[in-house]
Amino acid sequence: MSTDALVVFAKPPEPGRVKTRLTPTLTEEAAAALYAAFLKDALLQYAPLPMDVRLYLGDAAPTVEAWAQEHTNAEVHYQHGPGLGKRMARAFVESFAAGYERLVIIGTDHPTLPTPFIAQAFERLDTPRAVTLGPSTDGGYYLLGMNDYFPELFHEMTYSHEEVFDETLARAHHTGAQVTILPPWYDVDTPADLHRLIEDLADRPFSAASHTRAQLEALSLRKHQPQDAA
């Protein structure tokens, strides 16, 4: 067992429960299928990294679990608690109790997130009592790492607003932890984010985020090249 773990938070890809801000640009079914592609690409991106991957699902999802077990080394767990903050706190407590010393929690909403950002997050946790934060462009964060448990980062926190990163950062500084801020990146939550993703993938190798790319193609969502207009 590694002393490092990447804690992946995800929801079952069910219509009406995921990527709801992408509708009505997409149907609920299409949004769920796209989220499922995000989840697969994230697990495939994380699988080769030199740490254990602990997938925390919001609810049981037999199809997702079977796929993860077949294609990746992810260990499946379930989120517990009322609200995102308590669920993340519980995952950290469980993972530290399991013997891990450096933990990073991450989502699956950013198919083009550079892998070196994750490596950097763990490297910065070599310092005692350290916290790493990866800000997302919507005011939240795509990644939170720590090598000691800081409950203040979660207690009575509210989420899904533009001040989540700033408030979490202030709380982290208040603990006296050594704080590292990683480069910002974007989650895909809105139609504008979806357009950015399409543009981003057009400039990347075809193998990058292959499930996401295939789903976008299936939905006829891709960057239009000049010849497309001919």
N, C-alpha and C positions, 0 to 999 in steps of 0.2 A: 504494500500500500504506500502510495506517495504521501508526503506530509503536506502537499498542496492539493486543493480541490477547487474546481470551477463549479459553482452552484448556478444551474441554469433554471430560471423561472419561466414557465410557459403555461398556456391554457390549452385544453382540448380544442382542436380546430372545428368548432361547431357553428353553423350559420346562426347569425344573430347574437353571438357571444364574443366574437373576435373581429377586430378591424371594422368596427361599426361606423367610424368616421369616414371610411372609404365608400360608404353607401350614401346617396344613390348613384355615385359614379360607377360602382360595381353592385351587383346583386349581393345579397347576404351569402348566397352559396359561393359566388366567385370570390368574395372577400375571405371566406373561410378556406377555400382552396389555396388562395395566395398565402394566407397565414401558415397553412400546413407546409407549403413550399419553403417559407422562411424558416420554420422550425427544423425541417430536414437539413437545409443548407447550414444552419447554425450548428447542429450536432455534428455534421460532417466536417465543418471547419474546426470545431473544438476537439474532435476525437484524436488527432495526431499530437496534440500538445502534451508536454511532459508533466501532466497532473491528472488526477482523477476527475471525472465528470459526473456530477450528481444532478440528475434531471428532476426538478421539483414541479410536478403537474398540479394544477388547481383542482382537478378531479380525475377520476379514473378515465383512461382513454386507451382501451385495449389495442386499437389499431396503431396508435402512436407508440405505445410501449413495445409491441411486437416488432415494429420497424426499427426502433432504437436498439433493441437487443440483437437484431439480425445484422444491422449495418454499422453500429458504433459500439463503443465500450461504456456507454452511459449507464449509470446505476439509477433506477427509477425510485423516486420518493414522492410523497404527497404534501402539499401545503396545508397548514393548519392554522386557524386563527381568524378572527373577524377583522378584515382589512389588510391591505398590502403591507403596512409597516409591521404588524404583528406576525404576519406570515414570513416576511423576510427575517425578522428577529429570531423566530423559531428555527428557521433553516440554519442560521448561523450557530445558534446554541446547539442544535443537533449535530452539526458538522464538527464543531470544536470538540464536543463530547465524544465523537467518533475517532478522535485522535489527530485531526488535521491541525496544522499550525498556521498556515497561510490560506485565506479564503477570499475568493472573489465571486461576487454574485453578478450575474449578467442576464440579459434577456435574449430574445430572438427576433427583434423588430428591426434589425440593421444588417441586411444581407451583404453589404459591402464594407462592413467595419474592418479596418486593417488588423490582421492578426498580431503584428508587433505591438499594438496598443495593449493587448491582453498580456503579452510577455512583459512589457514594461510595468504593468500593474503589479505583477508578482515580484519583479525585481525590486521595486520600491518598498516592498513589505519585508525586506531584509533588516531594516531598521526597527528596533524595538518600539512597540506602541505606535504603529504606523497605520495610516488610512490612505487609500487611493480612491480618487473620484474621477470618473469620465463624464464630463458634461455633455448633454445632448442639446441640440440647437433649439429645442422647444422649451427649454428652461428646466428640464428634468435631468436625469443622469442615466447613461447606458451601462454603467459599471460602478460597483462599490466594492472595495477590498479592505480587509483588515487582518491583522495578526493578533489582535486581542479583541475581546468583546466590548463594544461601546453601546450599551442600551440607549444612551441619550440620542443616538442618531435616529431612533425609531419611535420613541415614546411620544404618543399623541401627535405624531406627524400626519399631515394630510397630503394627498398626492393629486396628480393630474391637474396641476396649475403651474404657472410660469416661474414660481419662486422656489420650487422644490430643491433645485441644486443649490441656490444661494443659502437657503435655510439649513440644508444638510451640511454645507461647508462651514457655516457659522457654528453649528453644533459640534462639528469635528474639531475646529480650532478651540472651542471652549473646553474640550476634554483634555487639551494639552498634547494630543497626538501629533506626530509628525505627518503632515498632510501633503500629498502629491496630487496635483491636478493634471490629468492627461489631456491630450488634444481633444477638441470637441468633435462630435460626429452627429449624424442625424438618424432618427427613427423614422420608419415609414408608417405614418398614422393618418395623413390627410391626402386628398388628391394632389396637392402641390408636392408633397413628399414622394408620392408615387411617380410623378413626372420627373422629379430629380433622380429617382432610382433608375428609371428607364434611360435617362441621359447618361447616368453613371455607368450602367452596365454596357452601354454601347461603346465605351472607351476601354473596356476591360477584356482580358482573354475570354474566349468562349466558354472555357471550363469554369469560370468564376460563377458561383451561385447558380449552378446548373438547374436545380429544381425551380428556383424562382424564375430564371430566364425561360424555362420551358412553359411555366404557367402563364407568364406574360404573353408569350407567343400564342398559347392556346386561347387567351382572351383577346387576341389581336391588339395587344398593347406593346408597342415597341417604338423605338425612335425612327421617325420617317427620314429616310435618306432621300437625296434629290431625285434619284431614279424612281422612287415610289410615287412621285407626283406625275410621272410621265404617263 
